[in-house]
Each structure stands twice: as structure tokens, then as C-alpha cells.
Amino acid sequence: MMGDKRHIIVLDYPGRRAEAGIAALDLESQGFIPQYLLSRHLPVEPEADRYTASLYAHATPGGEVAAVMAYCAAGALAGVYAELVRAASGERPPVICFDAEPCTVRDLVECYAEALRQIPEDPDGAPSPPVDVASLIHQPRLLVGTVREDLTRRMLRALVSDGLRRADVESAVTRSVDIHLSWLTHLLACFDASTSRRGGIAFHVQSKGNADLGRWSVGEQAATVRIDSSRSDLLRHPETRSAVLSFLRENIQTDRGDRQWPSGR
């Protein structure tokens, strides 16, 4: 038998949505040790392999990985992360995704557009043309740098036009731009990961309104369960919790054959 597995890698971007997060599953009460990697470290690498490698470097060492869990577009990153675990340990952990869907060009364009909506135009200056995000999708580092320059220029211009001194607002502008770019970088990594097919065991948990997008992020051993829940409540729904714990019981070996797994209730 393999060693007792309790560590769960969680890829769930913090603070970007009203829906319940993976933390709502309360895996800790069932004896697992979730590692919410994106809450402790946000990589600056827009490529999937580099992004996940940066997360891997910030994981707690020493524990076997029971599963990799991810929400929405991060499902594709979970597959990449699972491959890192296999390269290091020889075993690929199962992937559990919640309302998984690929990141699209439209998502990336909207990410930039949302940042622009938060910056007032300089009433005394000519409107600046927006960055053509779609044309730079496959040059992610150039895209991130171009958007950084664009947002920084717009924010500084808006604040200075309100009478503030540039020297007084530069640090605040840098922090604000970094927040926007962190989300853009995450989406770019998800977009990059979505283009590759991965093998291994995977479990998709979907809310009643989520589109069934098939096996875009996983290999041939994939199962799907549909929960009669809205997207906002999916991760706090008791049937979601029961389904996840049942999947873990069926797919994780421990060092004790007589271990009694929790019922999930």
C-alpha cells in the first residue's frame, strides 16, 4: 500500500467572485490538509508550465498529494500541476474540478476591459486606443507588459488630472495595476493550459446551469456528476461534499487497509 495521503492541492483564485470557494467543502474536518496555493502565492509567469511550477515550489513539502482540486478555468492548471507531481513522485494524483470550463480569448479581452472601466478618461486629453488583447494572446509576456504600461499611464493621467501629484500616487498606482495583472496572468496561464490534453483520473462536479464541456482538460478516465444547485452554492451544497468524499474514498489508497473513511454527512 502507498503511504497515507491527506494533502489536497487547491487551485482557487482568491477574492474574484461571489460564488462559494473550495474552502466551503471543509476538508480539514475530514482529516485532509488542503493547501490553498493561490492564497499564499500568485505567480507572475503567464505560461501554464511556469505558472504551475511556481505554485509547486510554494507547496508544503513532505506529504503525498491525495488530489488536485480546481475551480472553473483553473481546472486546466490542475492537470498541469498533477503532471508535476507525477514527475516528482512517479504517481499522478486525481484531479477534481468544479464547474470547469476553458479560459477563452473573450475572457482575456473582458479582463482588460473590466480594468479600463475602473479608470476614468482624462477629460482634457484625447482618448487613448485600447490594447489589442486578442492580437497578443500568443505572446503572453508581451501582452502583460503592454497592459501594464497602458494601465499605469491611464491611472496616472486620471489621478494627476484630478490635481494629485504624480510622486504621491505612483506607488498606489503600481499596487492597483499589479492586482489587475495578477488576474490577467492567471487567466493567461489557464488559457495556455487549456490547449493541451492530459491523462489520468479526473472528476468533474457541475452545477445545474453549467455547460457540459466534456474532457477538454483531462484524459480518458473522466467522470462527471451534476449537482442540483446553482453555481453560487455549488461548493457549499451537501451533495457536492458527499460526491467529493466518495470519489476520494474510491480513488485514494492509504497505508491502512482498515481505515474508516468519513461518510461526508
C-alpha positions as CSV (number, residue, x, y, z in Angstrom):
1,M,0.0,0.0,0.0
2,M,1.1,3.6,-0.6
3,G,1.6,6.0,2.3
4,D,-1.3,7.7,3.9
5,K,-2.4,10.6,1.7
6,R,-4.0,13.7,3.2
7,H,-2.7,16.7,1.3
8,I,-5.1,18.3,-1.2
9,I,-3.7,20.9,-3.6
10,V,-6.3,23.6,-4.2
11,L,-6.2,26.0,-7.1
12,D,-8.9,28.5,-6.4
13,Y,-8.2,32.2,-7.2
14,P,-8.9,34.3,-4.1
15,G,-11.3,37.2,-4.0
16,R,-12.6,37.4,-7.5
17,R,-16.1,36.0,-7.2
18,A,-19.3,35.9,-5.1
19,E,-19.7,32.1,-5.5
20,A,-18.6,29.8,-2.7
21,G,-15.0,28.7,-2.8
22,I,-13.5,25.3,-2.4
23,A,-12.8,26.1,1.2
24,A,-16.5,25.7,1.8
25,L,-16.1,21.9,1.5
26,D,-14.4,22.0,4.9
27,L,-12.0,19.2,4.0
28,E,-10.0,19.9,7.2
29,S,-12.8,18.4,9.3
30,Q,-12.4,15.2,7.4
31,G,-8.7,14.8,8.2
32,F,-7.4,16.3,4.9
33,I,-4.8,19.0,4.7
34,P,-5.8,21.4,1.9
35,Q,-3.1,23.7,0.6
36,Y,-4.7,26.8,-0.9
37,L,-1.7,27.7,-3.0
38,L,-3.2,30.7,-4.8
39,S,-3.9,32.3,-1.4
40,R,-0.3,32.1,-0.4
41,H,1.4,32.9,-3.7
42,L,0.3,34.4,-7.0
43,P,2.8,33.6,-9.8
44,V,3.9,36.2,-12.3
45,E,4.5,33.7,-15.1
46,P,1.8,33.7,-17.8
47,E,2.7,30.3,-19.2
48,A,1.0,27.3,-17.7
49,D,4.1,25.2,-17.1
50,R,6.0,28.1,-15.4
51,Y,2.9,29.2,-13.5
52,T,2.3,25.8,-12.0
53,A,6.0,25.2,-11.4
54,S,6.0,28.4,-9.3
55,L,3.0,27.2,-7.3
56,Y,4.6,23.8,-6.9
57,A,7.7,25.5,-5.4
58,H,5.4,27.1,-2.7
59,A,3.6,23.9,-1.7
60,T,4.3,22.4,1.7
61,P,6.8,19.6,1.2
62,G,6.7,16.1,2.7
63,G,3.2,15.0,2.1
64,E,1.8,12.7,-0.6
65,V,-0.8,14.5,-2.7
66,A,-4.2,12.9,-2.5
67,A,-5.8,15.1,-5.2
68,V,-5.6,18.4,-7.0
69,M,-8.8,20.5,-6.9
70,A,-9.6,23.5,-9.0
71,Y,-12.5,25.9,-9.8
72,C,-13.6,27.0,-13.2
73,A,-10.8,27.7,-15.7
74,A,-8.1,26.6,-13.2
75,G,-9.2,23.1,-14.0
76,A,-6.7,23.0,-16.8
77,L,-3.9,24.2,-14.5
78,A,-4.8,21.3,-12.1
79,G,-4.0,18.9,-14.9
80,V,-0.6,20.5,-15.4
81,Y,0.1,20.5,-11.7
82,A,-0.8,16.9,-11.4
83,E,1.8,16.1,-14.1
84,L,4.4,17.9,-11.9
85,V,3.5,15.7,-9.0
86,R,3.9,12.6,-11.3
87,A,7.3,13.8,-12.4
88,A,8.5,14.1,-8.8
89,S,6.8,11.1,-7.2
90,G,6.0,8.7,-10.1
91,E,2.3,8.9,-9.4
92,R,-0.3,11.3,-10.8
93,P,-2.9,12.3,-8.3
94,P,-6.6,12.5,-9.5
95,V,-7.9,15.9,-10.5
96,I,-11.3,17.2,-9.1
97,C,-12.8,20.2,-11.0
98,F,-15.8,22.3,-10.1
99,D,-17.8,23.9,-12.9
100,A,-14.7,23.6,-15.1
101,E,-14.5,25.5,-18.3
102,P,-11.7,26.6,-20.5
103,C,-10.4,30.2,-20.5
104,T,-11.2,31.9,-23.8
105,V,-9.9,34.8,-25.8
106,R,-13.2,36.6,-24.8
107,D,-12.3,36.1,-21.1
108,L,-8.9,37.7,-21.6
109,V,-10.4,40.6,-23.5
110,E,-13.0,41.1,-20.8
111,C,-10.4,41.1,-18.1
112,Y,-8.6,44.0,-19.7
113,A,-11.9,45.8,-20.5
114,E,-13.0,45.5,-16.8
115,A,-9.8,47.2,-15.7
116,L,-10.4,50.0,-18.2
117,R,-13.9,50.5,-16.9
118,Q,-12.5,51.4,-13.5
119,I,-10.2,54.2,-14.8
120,P,-11.9,57.5,-15.8
121,E,-10.7,59.0,-19.1
122,D,-8.7,62.3,-18.9
123,P,-11.4,64.9,-19.9
124,D,-8.7,67.2,-21.2
125,G,-6.8,64.6,-23.3
126,A,-7.5,62.7,-26.5
127,P,-8.9,59.2,-25.9
128,S,-6.2,56.5,-25.9
129,P,-6.7,53.5,-28.1
130,P,-7.1,50.3,-26.1
131,V,-4.6,47.4,-26.2
132,D,-5.5,44.9,-28.8
133,V,-5.5,42.0,-26.4
134,A,-6.6,39.4,-28.9
135,S,-3.7,40.0,-31.2
136,L,-1.2,39.4,-28.4
137,I,-2.7,36.3,-26.9
138,H,0.1,34.0,-28.1
139,Q,2.8,36.5,-26.8
140,P,1.7,36.4,-23.2
141,R,4.7,38.2,-21.7
142,L,4.5,41.0,-24.3
143,L,0.7,41.2,-23.5
144,V,1.3,41.5,-19.8
145,G,4.0,44.2,-20.3
146,T,1.8,46.1,-22.8
147,V,-1.2,46.1,-20.5
148,R,1.0,47.1,-17.5
149,E,2.2,50.2,-19.4
150,D,-1.2,51.1,-20.7
151,L,-3.0,50.8,-17.3
152,T,-0.2,52.6,-15.5
153,R,-0.3,55.5,-18.0
154,R,-4.1,55.8,-17.8
155,M,-4.3,55.7,-14.0
156,L,-1.5,58.2,-13.5
157,R,-3.1,60.6,-16.0
158,A,-6.5,60.3,-14.4
159,L,-5.2,61.0,-10.9
160,V,-2.9,63.8,-12.0
161,S,-5.9,65.4,-13.8
162,D,-7.7,65.4,-10.5
163,G,-5.0,67.6,-9.0
164,L,-2.9,64.9,-7.3
165,R,0.9,65.0,-7.6
166,R,2.4,62.1,-9.6
167,A,5.0,61.4,-6.9
168,D,2.3,61.0,-4.4
169,V,0.3,58.4,-6.3
170,E,2.9,56.3,-8.2
171,S,3.1,53.6,-5.5
172,A,-0.6,53.3,-5.2
173,V,-1.0,53.0,-9.0
174,T,1.7,50.3,-9.1
175,R,-0.3,48.3,-6.5
176,S,-3.5,48.7,-8.3
177,V,-2.1,47.7,-11.6
178,D,-0.4,44.6,-10.0
179,I,-3.8,43.4,-8.9
180,H,-5.3,43.6,-12.4
181,L,-2.2,42.0,-13.9
182,S,-2.3,39.1,-11.4
183,W,-5.7,38.2,-12.6
184,L,-4.7,38.6,-16.2
185,T,-1.6,36.4,-15.7
186,H,-3.7,33.7,-14.0
187,L,-6.2,33.7,-17.0
188,L,-3.3,33.6,-19.5
189,A,-1.9,30.5,-17.7
190,C,-5.3,28.9,-17.7
191,F,-5.7,29.7,-21.4
192,D,-2.3,28.2,-22.2
193,A,-3.1,25.1,-20.2
194,S,-6.4,24.7,-22.0
195,T,-4.7,23.9,-25.3
196,S,-3.1,20.7,-24.1
197,R,-4.7,17.3,-23.3
198,R,-3.7,15.5,-20.1
199,G,-4.1,11.9,-19.0
200,G,-5.1,10.5,-15.7
201,I,-8.2,10.2,-13.5
202,A,-10.5,13.2,-13.2
203,F,-13.8,14.0,-11.6
204,H,-16.0,17.0,-12.8
205,V,-18.6,18.4,-10.4
206,Q,-21.0,20.7,-12.2
207,S,-23.9,22.9,-11.1
208,K,-27.2,22.5,-12.8
209,G,-26.6,25.5,-15.1
210,N,-23.1,24.8,-16.1
211,A,-22.4,23.7,-19.7
212,D,-21.1,20.2,-20.2
213,L,-17.8,20.9,-21.9
214,G,-16.6,17.3,-22.0
215,R,-13.0,16.3,-21.4
216,W,-11.2,19.4,-22.5
217,S,-8.8,19.5,-19.6
218,V,-8.3,15.8,-18.8
219,G,-7.6,12.4,-20.2
220,E,-9.6,9.4,-20.8
221,Q,-10.6,8.4,-17.2
222,A,-13.1,11.2,-16.5
223,A,-16.4,11.1,-14.6
224,T,-18.9,13.8,-14.2
225,V,-21.6,14.4,-11.6
226,R,-24.3,17.1,-11.9
227,I,-25.5,18.7,-8.6
228,D,-29.0,20.2,-8.4
229,S,-27.5,23.5,-7.2
230,S,-26.9,27.0,-8.5
231,R,-23.3,27.9,-9.4
232,S,-23.1,30.2,-6.5
233,D,-23.9,27.5,-4.0
234,L,-22.3,24.5,-5.7
235,L,-19.3,24.3,-3.3
236,R,-21.4,24.6,-0.1
237,H,-24.0,22.1,-1.3
238,P,-24.0,18.9,0.9
239,E,-24.3,16.7,-2.2
240,T,-21.1,18.2,-3.6
241,R,-19.3,17.4,-0.4
242,S,-20.6,13.9,-0.4
243,A,-19.7,13.3,-4.0
244,V,-16.1,14.6,-3.5
245,L,-15.6,12.4,-0.4
246,S,-17.0,9.4,-2.2
247,F,-14.6,10.0,-5.1
248,L,-11.6,10.3,-2.7
249,R,-12.6,7.1,-0.9
250,E,-12.7,5.2,-4.2
251,N,-9.5,6.6,-5.7
252,I,-7.0,7.0,-2.9
253,Q,-5.1,4.2,-1.3
254,T,-3.8,4.6,2.2
255,D,-1.3,2.8,4.4
256,R,-4.1,1.2,6.4
257,G,-6.5,-1.2,4.7
258,D,-9.0,-1.0,7.5
259,R,-9.2,2.8,7.5
260,Q,-12.8,4.1,8.0
261,W,-13.5,7.0,5.7
262,P,-16.0,9.6,6.7
263,S,-19.4,9.4,5.3
264,G,-19.5,13.1,4.1
265,R,-22.6,13.9,6.1
